[in-house]
Amino acid sequence: VAVTTPMTKWSAAAPSFERIPELMRRAFRTSFRGRPGVVHVDIPENIINGKFKDAPEPLAPGRYRRVEPLEPETVAVKKAADMLTGCERPLIHAGSGVLHSRACRELETVAELLKSPVTTSWGGRGAISERLSLMVPMPYVDLNNQVRSRADVVLVLGSRVGETDWWGRPPYWGDPAEQRTIQVDIDEETLGLNKPVDLAVVADIRRFLEALAAELADGRSSSHLDSRRAAVIELADSKREARAELDKVLDKNDAPMHPAHIAAICRDFFDDDAILVTDGGNTVIWTYFYHEVRSPNTMLNTFKFGMLGAGVGQALGAKTARPDKQVYCIIGDGAMGFHSQEVETAVRNGLAGVYLVVCDGQWGMVKMNQQFAL
């Protein structure tokens, strides 16, 4: 408990079998309060190996924690609509909150109504199909920076705008004195945390987007729609150029195989709605740059922590949750080595996922940094 407390929202040990239900309810309640986060309940060995009777039936979630989403204030929705229709170059930045609230369809609707480009955080990737004309895929780093810095109004949805988003700072984003920001999150502590905001909204992302879409569709229109449509055409050209530059490496057929080929070939082989789990160091980076999200909510990774080995179990969890979908995990050999025993779990439970292990026989990311230091 002492070890895990600094890295969790809440941690405790069960002193007895009878206290387990109470502690589990508190754990789930804490995990789902505000931004979803990790909790930890330690069950001592003497309880795990003990024999007990009369275990109570678990309570339904609504009987011990809030399950209704936070509704946005009408005034805030109207003000957001005014800001987004009145500006020339809007931008929507989607974080993991879009996925947690299952607001992928609503995000696409609002983006189309506004004719606004969409970028994502690392944790928010997969919130929207990267085949859509308004989507700016995360691998196009320079284009992301360009779109974010030029926007005059930014709608941030369920994102802290953290380290991988450069904390929302120039030159990767616009000057906060000139670039206005609307931030929507279920956790008030996140609002304005890294990037100053002009409108802070505490609400469930899906509920907010539903209300915003209704407001935008209710006779509202922007005088800048023509220029926004023209910008979408320019965006398509920029995306093609960025993709072509990245794909040059796919012309290399040297041995050993360049890791970029793995994600590209898997994208062609597996279904568009197959679930991809990524794990490792350089393996994750290469996979991210050469995988295209074609169906929302089909990517899993430990975005916030970046530890190795979690992907082995995540693939099993994904296959359990979505038995009708293909599930594959692209993973480095170092990461696979941590939990390769879970392959036995997969066989025992009939979980037919696929592991593609990228073997270079070394800690690739560590070696790379050592080479830089020479």
N, C-alpha and C positions, 0 to 999 in steps of 0.2 A: 504493500500500500504506500509506504513512504517513497519508494522508487517511482511508482507510477503517478503519484499525486501531481507533480509539476507538469506532466504531459497529458493530463486528462481534465475533463470538466468536473469529475467527482470520482473518488476512489474509496472503497471500504472493504472490510473483511467480515464475513458472516460468522458470528460467534456461536451460532447453533443452527440446526436444521430448520427450526421453526421460524427463524428470522429471515430465511432466504426469500420468501415471497415479498415481504415488506421491502427488503433491500433492492430486489430486482425492480419493483415498482418505482422506487426512488431513482434508481439508475436510469430507467427509461424516461421518467419524467424530466430528469436533468438533461439527458441526451437530446431530447426533442424541444427543450425550452430555448427560445431564441435560435441562434445558428446551431444546427445539428453538430454534435461533437462526441468525442470518445469518452466513455465511462468505463469503470473497472470494478468488478466485484470479485473478491478473492474467496474461493471456497476451500477451506483447509482440508488437508488430506484425510484427517480422521472423520470428517463429515462425508467426503466423497466416497470413502470406503465403508461407511457405516450402513446400517439397515434401519429404515424408519417406516412408519405407517401413517396413514391418514394425511397424505399430502393434499392441501387444499386445491381446488380448481382455480386456475389463474383468472384474474378479473379482466374484463374487456378493457381496452385502452381508455375509453371514454369514462370509465368509472374511477380512474385515478389520475388522469392528466388531461390537459386541454387537447382536443382533437379538431376543433373548428378553426379554420384559417383566419388570420387577422385581416379584417376588412379595411381598405383604405378610406381616408376621409374624402368626401365628395369635393370639398374645396381644393384639396391637394391635387386631385385628379384633373380638375378643371384648369388649375394653374399650370400643371405639367403640359396639358394639351395646348394651352396658349403659348407656352415657351417653345414647344416643338413645332407648332404650325407657323409661328412667327419668325423662326430663324431661317437662315439660308442653307446651312450645312449641318443637319442633325447627325448624331451618331448614337447607336445603341451598343452598349458594352455589356455582354451577358456573362455572369459568373455562375458558380455551381448552384446558387439559389434557384435559378431557372429550372435546373434538373430536379432539385429537391421538391419543388412545388409542382412539378410536371406541367410546366408552362410552355413547352416547346411549340405547340401549335399556336398559342396565343402570341408568342414572340414573333413568329412568322407573319401573323395577321397584322400586328402593329407596324412591323417593318415595311410591309407592303403598303399600308395606308399612308405612311410617312415618306415612302421611297427613301428610307434611311439605310445606310450601310450598317452592318452588324459585325462587331469583333467579339472575341471571347477571351476569358482568362484561361489558364491551363486547366483549372478545375471545371470550367464551364464549357470546354470544348465538347462538342456533341449535342449542344443545346439546339442546334439548327443544322440542317443539311448544308454541306459545303458546296453543293451543286447549284444552290440558289444564286441568282444574279446579285443580290444585295449582300451576300456573305463574303467576308474577307477572311479566308482561312489563316489560322495562326502561323503556319510555316512561312508565310510571306512576311517576314519580319519587317523589312523596310517599308512595305506597303501598309502594314498595320500602323507603324509609327507615323507615316505620312497622313493617313486618314484620321488618326486620333489627334494629331497636332493641328490639322486644318479645321476640325469641327468647331462650330460656334456654340452649340448646345449638345451636351452629352447626357444620355440617360443610362445610368449605371444600375444594373439589376442583379441583386444578390451577389455582389462582389466586394471584397475589402479594398480592391485596387492595390494589391500588395506587391511583393518583391518582383514577381515575374511580369507584372504590369508597370514596373518602374515607379511604383507608388504614385502614379498619376502625374508625374512631374515633367516639366519641359526638359529637353526638346522633344521627348517622346509623346507628350501631350501638349495641349495649348496652355498659354499663360493663364493661371486661374483668375487674373484680373480681367481677362477678356473672354475666356471660355467659361460659359455658365454650365453648371452641373446639377442634374437631378439624380439623387441617389435613393433607391428603394431597397429596404431590407427588413427582415423580421426582427433584427437585433439592433436596438437603438445605439448601442455602444459602437457599432460599425460605421454609423453615419458621420461623414466628415473625418474619419479616422486618419486617412492619409492624404486625401484630395479634398480641398475645401468645397463645400456645396452651396448652392443657391436655393435649393428646395430639397428638404429632407422628408422622406415618407416612410413611416413605419407600417409595413403591410406585407401580406403574403404576395409573392410575385405574380402568381397566376390571377389572384383576385384583382390586383392592380392593373394588369394588362387587359383583363376582361373589361374593367371599367373604362380604361383609357381607349380601348378599341371602340366601345359604345359611344364615347364622347367624340372621337374622331369621325365616326361614321354618321354622326347626327348633324349633317349639314355643314360640317367644318371642312375647309379646304385651305391650302396654303398658296400664297401668290408665287411661291418659289418652286412649285411642283415641276415646271418645265425644266428649270435649271438642274433640279435634282435628277430628273430622268436622263438628262444629258450626262450628268456625272456618273450615273450607273453604267452608261455605255463606255465611258473612259475607264471606269473601274474594271470592266470586263477585259479591255485591252491590257491593262496593267497586270491583271491576274494571269492572263495567258503568257505574258512575258516572264513573270516570276516563276511560273510552273516550268516553262521551257528551260530556264536557267538551271533550276534544280534538277530537272530530268536529264541533263547532260551526263551526269554520273552513271545513269542507267545504260549508257552506251559502252561502259567498261565491262568486259567479260573476263577479267583476269582471275587467276587462282592465287590465293583464296578468294572466294566470292565477296564482292563488296556488299556490306549489310543493307544498303539501300534497296537492293533487289528483293529482299525478303518481304518487306511490307508491300511493295508494289505488286509482286506476284500473288501474295495472299489476298490483296484487294480484288484482283481479277478472279481468283479461285473461289473464295467464299462468297456467300450471299450478301446482298447489299445491307440486310438487317442483321447479319451475324454480329455477335458481341466480341469485341477485341479487348483483351487484357494485356497490358504492357508492364514489364518489370525488368529492372536492371539499371545500368548507368547509360553508357553510350547506346546500348540496344534500344532503350526507350527514345532517345533523341532521334536516332535514325528512323525508327518506326513512325514517330510523330511527323517527321518531314515528308515521308513517302506513303502515308496512309490518308485516304480521303474519306471523310465522314459522309455517308450517303443516307443514313437513317438516324434520326435523333436518339440520344440516350443509348448508344451502343459502344461506349468506351469506358473502361475501368482502369484505375491506377491509384497509387497512394500519392496523390498530387500534393497534399499538405505536408507530408512527412518525408517521403522519398526513401523509405527504407527498402531493403532488398529482401526478396523471398515471399512477399505478401501475395504476389500475383498467382502463385500456385494454388492457394486456397481461394482466392477471389474467383478464379475460373470455375472452381467447384460450386461456389455460391451462386455464380451467374447461371450455371447449367441447372442447378436446383430450382432457381427462381424462374428460369425461362427454358424448360425442357424441350420446347418446340423449336428453339433457335439454335443455330450453330454457334459454338463458343470456341474461340482459339486464343491461345496465350503465346505471344512472342516474348521470349525471356532470355536473358544472358545466362551463361553457364554458372557464373558465380552466384547469381540470384537463385537459380534452380537448385544449386547445391544445398541451400539452407533448408528447403522443405520438400525435397524430392520424394520423401516417404509418403507424401499425400497422393502420389500416383496409386498406391495401394488402396487408399480411401476411395479414389475414383473408381477403381476396378470393383471393389467390394460393394459399392452403392450403384453401380451401373451408370456412372456419370461420364458420358462419352464426349469429353472435351478433347482438344488437340493442343499439345505443347510443342512449339517450335523453339528449340534451344540453340542459341547462337553461341557457338563454341570457339573461343580464341585462346583458351587455356591460360587466361590471365585476368587481372583486374584492369580492364581496358581503360576506364576513365582515370584510374590512378596512374597507370603507365603513361598515358597521354600527358598528364600534368607533370610527371617526372621528366618527360622528354622536353617539355616547355622550359623546365628549370635548368636544363643542361647548358 
